[in-house]
Amino acid sequence: MVGQRVVVRRVLRGDTGPSGGPAMTDVLGVCTAWGDGRAVVRADAGNEISIAIADIVSGKPVPPRPSVRDRVPASEAQTRALALWSDLALTPLGAWTLRSSASSTARRANSVLAMTAPAVPEALAAVVAHYRGLGKRPIAAVLPGTTEESLFLAAGWVPESEDAPTLFQVASVAHTRRSLRTVPGVDVSIEDDGDLALARVGDRAWGTAAYSRDWVGLRSVEVAQAHRRQGLGIAVVAALLGWGAERGASTAYLQVLGENGPALALYGRLGFRTHHAYRYLAEPGRHQNPHL
């Protein structure tokens, strides 16, 4: 039991419960000690509670407490990722966000982020008008199985491409940095402009990171074809996470297509796991080239 997260019911000596019998209370936390007649539980609030074993009525293990990053809603995680583009123009539409970029064709930078209310026809019409006014095809990023997705589908919208859903993955910065192996002889340079950074290994490998509210995000980590399988991508990731850690980032995130098995295997070894999956829908018409 020591080391496990548990819930323990104990008697409160000297107190009377509603039925006239002994009062009882539950303690939820991690059991840190058991012996010499006492159990110690570190409660979720951080304080340690010492309990006489004789006062314990029942106890059982419970699942580990979800990490803070896992409790962040998908819509908030996506909002933090807006920092990945310096020229992103954002227009609020209720709780939705209309995104557009003059420098990037990525869908993440040129679509409406529609992962919470309002799921009403008026909002959909506003999305269409906005992107048509910019000369762009209206595209929506939605969570599968939601009211928002149903709204677009009912209006005749279709999958923007034949891609699998995109996976938004998160990891502990500290854990991932420990998992990254050192690549000897690789010199990674970093140029930053406030909370946006570009890491390069000459013209062989490069990647971008953004810092926002103690999260650091990665995008466009690439290695030139002739220089792959030399650990250069790992070196770029390590440098960018180090840059984020210096700014206080505790959570790292990235986004990858669900069909990209090799990338998912690599990120899994580094401690990344899927926070949520989402998909792109678009007005019927010619499909654009898929971009994350």
PAZAPA-4460 file (N, C-alpha, C; in steps of 0.05 Angstrom, whole numbers, plus 32768, in hexadecimal, padded with zeros to 4 digits):
% residues 292
    n_x    n_y    n_z   ca_x   ca_y   ca_z    c_x    c_y    c_z   seq   type   mol
   8010   7FE8   8000   8000   8000   8000   8011   8019   8000     1      M     A
   8029   8018   800D   803A   802F   800D   8042   8037   7FF0     2      V     A
   8040   8050   7FEA   8046   805A   7FD0   802E   805B   7FBE     3      G     A
   8017   804F   7FC6   7FFF   8050   7FB5   7FED   8067   7FBE     4      Q     A
   7FDC   8070   7FAB   7FC7   8083   7FB1   7FB0   8074   7FBC     5      R     A
   7FA6   807C   7FD3   7F91   806C   7FE1   7F7B   807F   7FEC     6      V     A
   7F65   8073   7FF2   7F50   8081   8002   7F4C   8071   801B     7      V     A
   7F4E   807E   8032   7F4D   8071   804C   7F36   807D   805C     8      V     A
   7F25   806C   8066   7F0F   8076   8078   7F18   8070   8095     9      R     A
   7F17   8085   80A6   7F20   8082   80C1   7F0C   808D   80D5    10      R     A
   7F0D   8083   80ED   7EFC   808D   8103   7F08   80A6   810F    11      V     A
   7EF7   80BA   8115   7EFF   80D2   8122   7EF9   80CF   8140    12      L     A
   7F0D   80C8   814F   7F09   80C2   816C   7EFD   80DB   817A    13      R     A
   7EE8   80D6   818B   7EDD   80EB   819A   7EC7   80FA   818C    14      G     A
   7EC3   80F6   8172   7EAE   8103   8163   7E97   80F0   815D    15      D     A
   7E7F   80FB   815B   7E67   80EB   8156   7E5D   80F0   813A    16      T     A
   7E56   80DB   812C   7E4C   80DE   8111   7E2E   80E4   8111    17      G     A
   7E22   80E9   80F9   7E05   80F0   80F7   7DF3   80DA   8102    18      P     A
   7DFB   80C1   8101   7DEA   80AB   810B   7DED   80A6   8129    19      S     A
   7DFF   80B5   8136   7E04   80B1   8152   7E1D   809F   8158    20      G     A
   7E27   8092   8143   7E3F   8082   8147   7E58   8093   8143    21      G     A
   7E70   8086   8142   7E89   8095   813F   7E89   80A4   8124    22      P     A
   7E94   80BC   8124   7E97   80CC   810B   7EAE   80C0   80FB    23      A     A
   7EAB   80C1   80E1   7EC0   80B6   80CF   7EC6   80CB   80B9    24      M     A
   7EDE   80C9   80AE   7EE5   80DA   8097   7EF7   80CA   8085    25      T     A
   7EF9   80D3   806C   7F09   80C7   8058   7F22   80D8   8053    26      D     A
   7F39   80CA   804E   7F52   80D8   8047   7F5B   80CD   802D    27      V     A
   7F5F   80DF   8019   7F68   80D7   7FFE   7F84   80E1   7FF9    28      L     A
   7F96   80D0   7FF2   7FB1   80D8   7FEC   7FC4   80C0   7FE9    29      G     A
   7FDD   80C5   7FEA   7FF1   80B0   7FE6   7FFB   80A6   8001    30      V     A
   7FFA   808C   8006   8004   8080   801E   8023   8081   801E    31      C     A
   802E   808F   8031   804B   8092   8032   8059   8081   8048    32      T     A
   8049   8077   805B   8054   8066   8070   803E   8054   807C    33      A     A
   8047   803C   8085   8034   802A   8093   8044   8019   80A6    34      W     A
   8040   801D   80C0   804F   800D   80D4   804E   801A   80EF    35      G     A
   8056   800B   8103   8056   8015   811F   803A   8020   8127    36      D     A
   8025   8013   811C   800B   801A   8125   7FFF   8033   8117    37      G     A
   800E   803E   8104   8003   8056   80F6   8008   8054   80D8    38      R     A
   7FF6   8062   80CA   7FF8   8065   80AD   7FFA   8083   80A7    39      A     A
   800A   808A   8094   800D   80A6   808D   8004   80A9   8070    40      V     A
   7FF2   80BC   806B   7FE7   80C1   8050   7FED   80DE   8049    41      V     A
   7FFB   80E2   8032   7FFF   80FD   8028   7FE7   8105   8017    42      R     A
   7FD6   8117   8022   7FBE   811E   8014   7FC4   812D   7FFB    43      A     A
   7FB0   812F   7FE9   7FB3   813D   7FD0   7FBB   815A   7FD4    44      D     A
   7FB2   8165   7FEB   7FB9   8181   7FF0   7FD6   8185   7FF8    45      A     A
   7FE4   816E   7FFD   8001   8170   8003   8008   816A   8020    46      G     A
   7FF5   816C   8032   7FFA   8167   804F   7FF9   814A   8055    47      N     A
   800A   8141   8068   800B   8125   8070   7FFA   8121   8089    48      E     A
   7FEA   810B   8088   7FD7   8105   809E   7FDF   80EB   80AA    49      I     A
   7FE5   80EB   80C4   7FEC   80D2   80D2   7FD3   80C6   80DE    50      S     A
   7FCE   80AD   80D9   7FB5   80A0   80E2   7FBC   8087   80F1    51      I     A
   7FB0   8083   8109   7FB4   806B   8118   7FA7   8054   8108    52      A     A
   7FB6   803E   8104   7FAB   8028   80F4   7F92   801D   8101    53      I     A
   7F91   801E   811C   7F79   8014   812A   7F60   8025   8123    54      A     A
   7F63   803D   8119   7F4D   804E   8112   7F44   804B   80F5    55      D     A
   7F52   803B   80E6   7F4B   8038   80CA   7F34   8023   80C7    56      I     A
   7F1E   802C   80BB   7F07   801B   80B7   7F0A   800C   809C    57      V     A
   7F13   801A   8088   7F17   800D   806E   7F2B   801D   805D    58      S     A
   7F35   8011   8049   7F48   801F   8037   7F4C   8010   801D    59      G     A
   7F50   801E   8008   7F55   8010   7FEE   7F65   8022   7FDC    60      K     A
   7F74   8016   7FCA   7F83   8026   7FB6   7F71   8033   7FA2    61      P     A
   7F78   804A   7F98   7F69   8058   7F83   7F7C   8060   7F6D    62      V     A
   7F72   8067   7F56   7F84   806E   7F40   7F94   8087   7F47    63      P     A
   7FAC   8089   7F3B   7FBD   80A1   7F40   7FAE   80BA   7F38    64      P     A
   7FB4   80D0   7F46   7FA7   80EA   7F40   7FB1   80F3   7F24    65      R     A
   7F9E   80FB   7F13   7FA7   8105   7EF9   7FB9   811D   7EFC    66      P     A
   7FCD   8120   7EEB   7FDF   8136   7EEC   7FD0   8150   7EE5    67      S     A
   7FDB   8166   7EEC   7FCF   8180   7EE6   7FCB   8183   7EC8    68      V     A
   7FDF   817A   7EB8   7FDD   817E   7E9B   7FC6   816D   7E8F    69      R     A
   7FC0   8156   7E9C   7FAA   8145   7E92   7F8F   8151   7E98    70      D     A
   7F8E   8162   7EAD   7F74   816E   7EB4   7F6E   8187   7EA5    71      R     A
   7F80   8191   7E94   7F7B   81A8   7E84   7F69   81A1   7E6D    72      V     A
   7F52   81AF   7E69   7F40   81A8   7E53   7F4E   81AB   7E38    73      P     A
   7F44   819C   7E24   7F50   819D   7E09   7F50   81B9   7DFE    74      A     A
   7F3A   81C8   7E03   7F38   81E3   7DF8   7F4E   81F5   7E04    75      S     A
   7F55   81F1   7E1E   7F6A   8202   7E2A   7F85   81FA   7E1F    76      E     A
   7F8A   81DF   7E1C   7FA3   81D6   7E12   7FA8   81E2   7DF6    77      A     A
   7F93   81E2   7DE6   7F95   81ED   7DCA   7F9A   820B   7DCB    78      Q     A
   7F8E   8219   7DDF   7F92   8235   7DE1   7FAF   823B   7DE8    79      T     A
   7FBC   822B   7DF8   7FD8   822F   7DFE   7FE9   822C   7DE6    80      R     A
   7FE1   821A   7DD4   7FF0   8215   7DBB   7FEF   822B   7DA7    81      A     A
   7FDE   823F   7DAB   7FDD   8256   7D99   7FF7   8265   7D98    82      L     A
   8007   8262   7DAD   8021   8270   7DAF   8035   8267   7D9A    83      A     A
   802F   8251   7D8C   8043   8245   7D79   8046   8255   7D60    84      L     A
   8035   8269   7D5B   8038   827A   7D43   8039   8297   7D4C    85      W     A
   804D   82A5   7D44   8050   82C1   7D4C   803D   82D4   7D3E    86      S     A
   8034   82CC   7D26   8023   82DF   7D17   8006   82D6   7D16    87      D     A
   7FFE   82C5   7D29   7FE3   82BB   7D2A   7FCF   82D1   7D30    88      L     A
   7FBC   82D4   7D1E   7FA6   82E7   7D22   7F8F   82D8   7D2F    89      A     A
   7F86   82E1   7D46   7F71   82D3   7D55   7F58   82E5   7D57    90      L     A
   7F41   82D9   7D50   7F28   82E7   7D52   7F15   82D6   7D63    91      T     A
   7F0D   82E0   7D7A   7EFA   82D0   7D8A   7EDF   82CF   7D7E    92      P     A
   7ED2   82B7   7D81   7EB7   82B3   7D78   7EA9   82A4   7D8E    93      L     A
   7E9F   82B3   7DA2   7E96   82A6   7DBA   7EAD   8298   7DC7    94      G     A
   7EAA   827E   7DCC   7EC0   826E   7DD8   7ED1   8261   7DC2    95      A     A
   7ECB   8265   7DA9   7EDB   825C   7D93   7EF0   8271   7D8C    96      W     A
   7F05   8268   7D7E   7F1A   827A   7D76   7F20   8276   7D58    97      T     A
   7F1D   828C   7D49   7F24   828C   7D2D   7F41   8292   7D2A    98      L     A
   7F50   827F   7D1D   7F6D   8282   7D1B   7F75   8286   7CFD    99      R     A
   7F88   8298   7CF9   7F92   829B   7CDD   7FAF   82A5   7CDF   100      S     A
   7FBF   829C   7CCC   7FDB   82A4   7CCA   7FE2   82AB   7CAE   101      S     A
   7FF2   82C1   7CAB   7FFB   82C9   7C91   8013   82BA   7C88   102      A     A
   8022   82AD   7C9B   803B   82A0   7C94   803A   8282   7C93   103      S     A
   8024   8276   7C9E   8023   8259   7CA0   8009   824F   7C93   104      S     A
   800B   8238   7C86   7FF4   822A   7C7B   7FEA   8214   7C8D   105      T     A
   7FF6   8210   7CA4   7FEE   81FB   7CB7   7FD1   81FE   7CBF   106      A     A
   7FC3   81E8   7CC1   7FA7   81E9   7CC8   7FA3   81F4   7CE4   107      R     A
   7FB6   81EE   7CF6   7FB4   81F8   7D11   7FB5   8217   7D12   108      R     A
   7FC0   8223   7CFD   7FC2   8240   7CFD   7FAD   824D   7CEB   109      A     A
   7F9C   823D   7CDE   7F89   8248   7CCB   7F6E   8238   7CCD   110      N     A
   7F63   8237   7CE5   7F4A   8229   7CEA   7F3D   8234   7D03   111      S     A
   7F24   822E   7D06   7F16   8237   7D1E   7F1A   8221   7D33   112      V     A
   7F22   8229   7D4B   7F24   8217   7D61   7F09   8215   7D6E   113      L     A
   7EFB   81FF   7D69   7EDF   81FC   7D71   7EDC   81E4   7D83   114      A     A
   7EE5   81E6   7D9C   7EE5   81CF   7DAE   7ED4   81D3   7DC7   115      M     A
   7EC3   81E7   7DC6   7EB0   81EC   7DDC   7E9A   81FD   7DD0   116      T     A
   7E86   8204   7DE1   7E70   8215   7DD7   7E7B   822F   7DCC   117      A     A
   7E6E   823C   7DB8   7E52   8238   7DB0   7E50   8225   7D98   118      P     A
   7E3F   8211   7D9A   7E39   8200   7D84   7E1E   8208   7D78   119      A     A
   7E1D   821E   7D6B   7E04   8229   7D60   7E09   8230   7D43   120      V     A
   7DF4   822F   7D32   7DF7   8235   7D16   7E02   8250   7D10   121      P     A
   7DFB   8264   7D21   7E06   827F   7D1D   7E24   8280   7D1E   122      E     A
   7E30   8270   7D30   7E4D   8270   7D33   7E59   8263   7D1A   123      A     A
   7E4D   824E   7D10   7E58   8241   7CF8   7E58   8254   7CE0   124      L     A
   7E42   8263   7CDD   7E40   8277   7CC7   7E56   828C   7CC9   125      A     A
   7E5C   8294   7CE2   7E71   82A8   7CE6   7E8C   829D   7CDF   126      A     A
   7E91   8283   7CE4   7EAA   8276   7CDD   7EAE   8277   7CBE   127      V     A
   7E99   826F   7CB0   7E9A   826F   7C93   7EA0   828B   7C88   128      V     A
   7E92   829F   7C92   7E95   82BA   7C88   7EB2   82C4   7C8E   129      A     A
   7EBC   82BD   7CA5   7ED7   82C7   7CAD   7EEC   82BC   7C99   130      H     A
   7EED   82A2   7C95   7F02   8296   7C84   7EFE   829C   7C66   131      Y     A
   7EE5   829E   7C5E   7EE1   82A6   7C42   7EEA   82C2   7C3E   132      R     A
   7EE7   82D3   7C52   7EF0   82EF   7C50   7F0F   82F1   7C4E   133      G     A
   7F1D   82DD   7C58   7F3A   82DC   7C57   7F43   82CD   7C3E   134      L     A
   7F31   82C3   7C2E   7F38   82B3   7C17   7F42   8297   7C1E   135      G     A
   7F39   828D   7C35   7F42   8272   7C3E   7F2A   8260   7C41   136      K     A
   7F2F   8246   7C3E   7F1A   8232   7C41   7F13   8230   7C5F   137      R     A
   7EFA   8232   7C66   7EF3   822F   7C82   7EF9   8213   7C8D   138      P     A
   7F09   8211   7CA2   7F10   81F8   7CAF   7F0B   81FA   7CCD   139      I     A
   7F03   81E4   7CD9   7EFD   81E4   7CF6   7F0D   81CD   7D03   140      A     A
   7F18   81D3   7D1A   7F25   81BF   7D2B   7F11   81B8   7D41   141      A     A
   7F09   819E   7D42   7EF4   8196   7D55   7EFD   817C   7D63   142      V     A
   7EF0   8177   7D7A   7EF4   815E   7D89   7EE0   814A   7D7F   143      L     A
   7EE9   8132   7D78   7ED6   811D   7D6E   7EC0   8117   7D83   144      P     A
   7EA8   8113   7D79   7E92   810B   7D8A   7E85   8122   7D99   145      G     A
   7E8C   813B   7D93   7E81   8151   7DA2   7E6A   815E   7D93   146      T     A
   7E5B   8170   7DA1   7E46   817F   7D95   7E50   8191   7D7F   147      T     A
   7E68   819C   7D83   7E74   81AD   7D6F   7E79   819E   7D55   148      E     A
   7E84   8186   7D57   7E89   8176   7D3F   7E6E   8170   7D31   149      E     A
   7E5A   8169   7D41   7E40   8163   7D35   7E34   817B   7D26   150      S     A
   7E39   8193   7D30   7E2E   81AB   7D23   7E3A   81AE   7D07   151      L     A
   7E54   81AB   7D05   7E62   81AE   7CEB   7E59   8198   7CD8   152      F     A
   7E58   817F   7CE2   7E51   8169   7CD1   7E34   816C   7CC7   153      L     A
   7E22   8175   7CD8   7E06   8179   7CD0   7E04   818E   7CBA   154      A     A
   7E17   81A1   7CBA   7E17   81B6   7CA5   7E25   81AD   7C8C   155      A     A
   7E2D   8194   7C8B   7E39   8189   7C72   7E57   818B   7C71   156      G     A
   7E64   8193   7C87   7E81   8194   7C87   7E8D   8178   7C86   157      W     A
   7EA5   8175   7C7B   7EB1   815B   7C77   7ECD   815B   7C82   158      V     A
   7ED9   8144   7C86   7EF5   8143   7C8F   7F07   8153   7C7C   159      P     A
   7F18   8164   7C87   7F29   8176   7C77   7F3D   8166   7C66   160      E     A
   7F45   814E   7C70   7F57   813D   7C61   7F52   8120   7C6A   161      S     A
   7F61   810E   7C5F   7F5D   80F2   7C67   7F70   80EB   7C7E   162      E     A
   7F7C   80FF   7C8B   7F8D   80FA   7CA2   7F7E   80ED   7CB9   163      D     A
   7F8D   80DE   7CC9   7F83   80D5   7CE3   7F80   80EE   7CF5   164      A     A
   7F71   80EB   7D0B   7F70   8102   7D1E   7F8B   810A   7D27   165      P     A
   7F8E   8123   7D2F   7FA6   812E   7D3A   7FA7   8129   7D58   166      T     A
   7FBD   8120   7D62   7FC0   811A   7D7F   7FCF   8131   7D8C   167      L     A
   7FC3   813D   7DA0   7FD1   8151   7DB0   7FDD   8143   7DC8   168      F     A
   7FF8   8142   7DC8   8006   8132   7DDD   8014   8144   7DF1   169      Q     A
   8015   813B   7E09   8023   814A   7E1F   8036   8138   7E2E   170      V     A
   8049   8145   7E3B   805D   8137   7E4B   8068   8149   7E60   171      A     A
   8073   813E   7E75   8082   814D   7E89   809D   8156   7E7C   172      S     A
   80A3   8170   7E7E   80BC   817A   7E73   80D3   816C   7E81   173      V     A
   80D2   816A   7E9B   80E8   815D   7EAA   80EC   8140   7EA2   174      A     A
   80D6   8131   7EA0   80D9   8115   7E98   80E4   8112   7E7C   175      H     A
   80DA   8122   7E69   80E3   8120   7E4E   8100   8127   7E4B   176      T     A
   8109   813C   7E59   8125   8144   7E58   8137   812E   7E62   177      R     A
   812E   811F   7E77   813E   8109   7E81   813F   80F2   7E6D   178      R     A
   812A   80F0   7E5C   8128   80DA   7E49   8139   80DF   7E2F   179      S     A
   8140   80F8   7E2B   814E   80FF   7E13   816C   80F9   7E15   180      L     A
   8176   80EA   7E02   8192   80E3   7E03   81A3   80FA   7DF8   181      R     A
   81BB   80FC   7E02   81CE   8111   7DF8   81D9   8108   7DDD   182      T     A
   81DA   811B   7DCB   81E5   8116   7DB0   8200   8125   7DAF   183      V     A
   8216   8117   7DB2   8230   8124   7DB3   8237   8132   7D99   184      P     A
   8244   8149   7D9B   824E   8156   7D83   8239   8165   7D73   185      G     A
   8221   8168   7D7E   820C   8176   7D70   8208   8191   7D7D   186      V     A
   820B   81A6   7D6E   8209   81C1   7D77   81EE   81CD   7D6F   187      D     A
   81DC   81D1   7D82   81C2   81DB   7D7C   81C1   81F9   7D83   188      V     A
   81BA   820A   7D70   81B8   8226   7D76   819A   822D   7D7A   189      S     A
   8195   8240   7D8C   8179   8248   7D91   8177   8267   7D8E   190      I     A
   8164   826F   7D7F   815D   828B   7D7D   8141   828E   7D88   191      E     A
   813D   82A1   7D9A   8122   82A5   7DA5   811A   82C2   7DA3   192      D     A
   8100   82C5   7DA1   80F4   82DF   7DA0   80DD   82DF   7DB5   193      D     A
   80E4   82E6   7DCD   80D0   82E4   7DE3   80CA   82C7   7DE9   194      G     A
   80B1   82BF   7DE5   80A9   82A4   7DEC   80A8   8291   7DD5   195      D     A
   80B6   8298   7DBF   80B7   8286   7DA7   80D4   8281   7DA1   196      L     A
   80DC   8268   7D9C   80F8   8261   7D97   80FB   8250   7D7E   197      A     A
   8111   8253   7D70   8118   8242   7D59   8133   8236   7D60   198      L     A
   8134   821B   7D5F   814D   820C   7D63   8157   8201   7D48   199      A     A
   8171   8202   7D44   817C   81F8   7D2A   8196   81E9   7D2F   200      R     A
   819A   81D4   7D1F   81B4   81C8   7D1D   81BD   81CD   7D00   201      V     A
   81C8   81E5   7CFC   81CF   81EE   7CE1   81B7   81ED   7CCF   202      G     A
   81BB   81E1   7CB7   81A5   81DC   7CA5   819D   81BF   7CA5   203      D     A
   81A4   81B1   7CBB   819E   8194   7CBC   8185   818E   7CCB   204      R     A
   817E   819D   7CE0   8167   8198   7CF0   815D   81B2   7CFD   205      A     A
   8144   81B3   7D03   8139   81CC   7D0E   811E   81C6   7D1B   206      W     A
   8114   81D9   7D2B   80FB   81D6   7D38   80F3   81F0   7D47   207      G     A
   80DA   81F3   7D4D   80CF   820B   7D5A   80C2   8203   7D75   208      T     A
   80C4   8215   7D88   80B7   8211   7DA2   80AA   822B   7DAB   209      A     A
   8095   8229   7DBB   8088   8241   7DC6   8083   823C   7DE3   210      A     A
   8085   8251   7DF4   8080   824F   7E10   8067   825F   7E17   211      Y     A
   8055   8253   7E26   803D   8261   7E2F   8032   8254   7E48   212      S     A
   8031   8264   7E5E   8024   825B   7E76   802E   8241   7E80   213      R     A
   8048   823E   7E83   8057   8227   7E8D   8055   820E   7E7B   214      D     A
   804C   8212   7E62   804D   81FC   7E4E   8060   8204   7E38   215      W     A
   806F   81F1   7E2D   807F   81F6   7E16   8076   81E3   7E00   216      V     A
   8070   81EE   7DE8   8067   81DE   7DD2   807C   81DC   7DBC   217      G     A
   807B   81C5   7DAE   808E   81C0   7D98   807E   81BE   7D7E   218      L     A
   808A   81C8   7D68   807F   81C4   7D4E   8095   81C5   7D39   219      R     A
   8090   81BA   7D22   80A2   81BB   7D0B   80BE   81B2   7D11   220      S     A
   80C0   819C   7D21   80DB   8190   7D26   80E1   817E   7D0E   221      V     A
   80F5   8186   7CFF   80FB   8177   7CE6   8119   8173   7CE3   222      E     A
   8120   815E   7CD5   813C   8158   7CCF   813E   8154   7CB1   223      V     A
   8152   8161   7CA5   8156   815E   7C88   815A   8141   7C81   224      A     A
   8150   8138   7C6A   8150   811C   7C62   816B   810F   7C64   225      Q     A
   8180   811D   7C5C   819B   8112   7C5B   81A7   810F   7C76   226      A     A
   819B   811A   7C8B   81A7   811A   7CA6   8196   810C   7CBB   227      H     A
   8183   80FC   7CB2   8172   80EE   7CC5   8180   80D6   7CD2   228      R     A
   8175   80CD   7CE9   817F   80B7   7CF8   819B   80BD   7D04   229      R     A
   81A0   80D6   7D09   81B9   80DE   7D17   81B3   80EB   7D32   230      Q     A
   819B   80EB   7D3B   8194   80F6   7D55   8190   8114   7D54   231      G     A
   818F   8121   7D3C   818E   813E   7D3B   8172   8148   7D44   232      L     A
   815D   8139   7D3E   8143   8141   7D47   8141   8141   7D65   233      G     A
   814C   812C   7D71   814D   812A   7D8E   815C   8141   7D9A   234      I     A
   8172   8149   7D8E   8182   815F   7D98   8172   8179   7D97   235      A     A
   8162   817D   7D81   8152   8195   7D7F   813C   8195   7D94   236      V     A
   812F   817F   7D98   811A   817D   7DAD   8126   8183   7DC9   237      V     A
   813D   8177   7DCE   814A   817B   7DE8   8150   8199   7DED   238      A     A
   815A   81A6   7DD8   8161   81C2   7DDB   8148   81D3   7DDF   239      A     A
   8133   81CD   7DD1   811A   81DD   7DD4   810D   81D9   7DEF   240      L     A
   810E   81C0   7DF9   8102   81BB   7E13   8113   81C8   7E29   241      L     A
   812E   81C8   7E25   813F   81D6   7E38   8139   81F4   7E38   242      G     A
   8134   81FF   7E21   812C   821C   7E1F   8112   8221   7E2E   243      W     A
   80FF   820F   7E2A   80E5   8212   7E38   80E8   820F   7E56   244      G     A
   80F9   81FC   7E5F   80FD   81F7   7E7B   8109   8210   7E89   245      A     A
   811B   821E   7E7B   8126   8236   7E86   8111   824B   7E8B   246      E     A
   80FB   824A   7E7C   80E6   825E   7E80   80D1   8254   7E94   247      R     A
   80D5   823C   7E9F   80C3   8232   7EB3   80AE   821E   7EA9   248      G     A
   80B1   8214   7E90   809E   8201   7E86   80A0   81E6   7E94   249      A     A
   8089   81DC   7E9C   8088   81C1   7EA9   807A   81AD   7E97   250      S     A
   806B   81B6   7E83   805D   81A4   7E70   8066   81AA   7E54   251      T     A
   806C   8194   7E45   8072   8197   7E29   805B   818B   7E18   252      A     A
   8057   8196   7E00   8042   818B   7DEF   804A   818C   7DD2   253      Y     A
   803E   817B   7DC3   8042   817B   7DA6   8029   816F   7D99   254      L     A
   8027   8171   7D7F   8010   8166   7D71   801A   8155   7D5A   255      Q     A
   800E   813E   7D57   8017   812B   7D43   7FFF   811C   7D38   256      V     A
   8000   8115   7D1E   7FEA   8105   7D12   7FEA   80E9   7D1E   257      L     A
   7FD1   80E0   7D23   7FCE   80C6   7D30   7FD8   80AF   7D1F   258      G     A
   7FDD   80B3   7D05   7FE7   809D   7CF4   8005   809D   7CF2   259      E     A
   8013   80B0   7D00   8030   80B1   7CFF   803C   809F   7D14   260      N     A
   803D   8085   7D0E   8046   8072   7D22   8062   8077   7D2C   261      G     A
   8076   807B   7D1A   8092   807F   7D24   8094   8097   7D36   262      P     A
   8087   80AD   7D30   8088   80C5   7D41   807C   80BF   7D5C   263      A     A
   8064   80B2   7D5C   8057   80AB   7D75   8068   8099   7D86   264      L     A
   8076   8086   7D7A   8087   8074   7D89   809E   8084   7D96   265      A     A
   80AA   8096   7D87   80BF   80A7   7D92   80B5   80B8   7DA9   266      L     A
   809F   80C6   7DA5   8095   80D8   7DB9   808C   80C8   7DD2   267      Y     A
   8082   80B0   7DCD   807B   809F   7DE4   8093   8098   7DF5   268      G     A
   80A9   8092   7DE8   80C2   808C   7DF8   80CB   80A5   7E08   269      R     A
   80C4   80BD   7DFE   80CC   80D5   7E0C   80B8   80DD   7E22   270      L     A
   80A3   80CE   7E25   808F   80D3   7E3A   8076   80E2   7E31   271      G     A
   8073   80E7   7E17   805B   80F4   7E0E   8044   80E1   7E0C   272      F     A
   802C   80EB   7E13   8014   80DB   7E10   7FFD   80ED   7E06   273      R     A
   7FE9   80E1   7DFB   7FD4   80F0   7DEF   7FC2   80FD   7E03   274      T     A
   7FBF   8118   7E02   7FAD   8127   7E13   7F91   8127   7E07   275      H     A
   7F8F   812B   7DEC   7F76   812A   7DDE   7F7B   8127   7DC0   276      H     A
   7F67   811E   7DB2   7F69   811C   7D95   7F54   812F   7D89   277      A     A
   7F5B   813A   7D72   7F47   814B   7D65   7F4A   8148   7D47   278      Y     A
   7F36   8152   7D38   7F36   814F   7D1B   7F2E   8169   7D0E   279      R     A
   7F34   816B   7CF4   7F2D   8183   7CE4   7F16   817D   7CD1   280      Y     A
   7F03   818F   7CD1   7EED   818E   7CBE   7EED   81A7   7CAD   281      L     A
   7EE3   81A5   7C94   7EE4   81BC   7C82   7ECA   81BC   7C72   282      A     A
   7EC4   81D4   7C67   7EAE   81D6   7C54   7EB3   81C3   7C3D   283      E     A
   7E9E   81B8   7C31   7EA3   81A6   7C1A   7EB1   81B5   7C03   284      P     A
   7EC3   81A7   7BF6   7ED2   81B4   7BE1   7EED   81A6   7BDF   285      G     A
   7EFF   81B2   7BD0   7F1A   81A7   7BCB   7F29   81A5   7BE4   286      R     A
   7F35   818E   7BEA   7F45   818B   7C02   7F5F   819A   7BFF   287      H     A
   7F68   81A6   7C14   7F83   81B3   7C14   7F98   819E   7C1B   288      Q     A
   7FB1   81A5   7C17   7FC6   8193   7C20   7FC6   8192   7C3F   289      N     A
   7FC7   817A   7C4A   7FC5   8178   7C67   7FDD   8183   7C75   290      P     A
   7FD8   8193   7C8A   7FED   819D   7C9B   7FE3   819B   7CB8   291      H     A
   7FF6   8197   7CCA   7FEE   8197   7CE6   7FE7   81B2   7CF0   292      L     A
***
